[in-house]
């Protein structure tokens, strides 16, 4: 019996194991233009909200671009986003600057804010969950902690309290308009207000929380009205003379 000839053995194919894979090493990925644009937007927005950049301050695209190492196109996109929120004004042939509401505009802005925030507390009274109440109380505690320690941070937290209330209604439209109007009110106060006690604001915020938790809509509206009316009453027609170098301001907000 003849045996069939053995077939020639073929060399086994080499397998590529995970350890044998070629890994191309490279340095850290450069931030995408969108990421850098978001960083510029966030830094400028916070500097405006915390009143480091005052109403009327110039925002030259080339200077901002040099601080962030980006093109003017990326800066321009961030400025347009801030302009859409009412925090920046862009004028043809004059460039961008921090919005500077007139005294007449200030009256309208506060009237609109009062109406919107009445609607917010009316919707929230008796409808907040335990987690939402806890979040509001924690925010008020943060306001208290910043009082007398970091005034710009205290101002921002006090404003964010009202934005947080609007967001808790679940209405995107209401949250959007309340957010825009309260930040624009902040610009107005930078121009026209005199110093006041931040302790007063924190205590009033806690009164609003208590009324909402108790489901007392009338009390919540009354406290909110008194709170915002007190803010308006402190307003004076007296522009702030303080100015600060743009590069110094942006350096502080990009190093954090």
ABEGO torsion letter per residue (X at the ends): XBBBBBBBBBBBBBBBBAAABBBBBBBBBBBBAAAAAAAAAAAAAAAAAAGABBBGBBBBAAAAAAAAGBBAAAAAAAAAAAAAAGABBBBBGAEBBBBBBBAAAAAAAAAAAAAAAAAAAAAABGABBAAAAAAAAAAAAAAAAABGABAAAAAAAAAAAAAAAAAAAGBAAAAAAAAAAAAAAAAAAAAABBBBBAAAAAAAAAAAAAAAAAGBAAAAAAAAAAAAAAAAAABBBBBBABBBBAAAAAAAAAAX
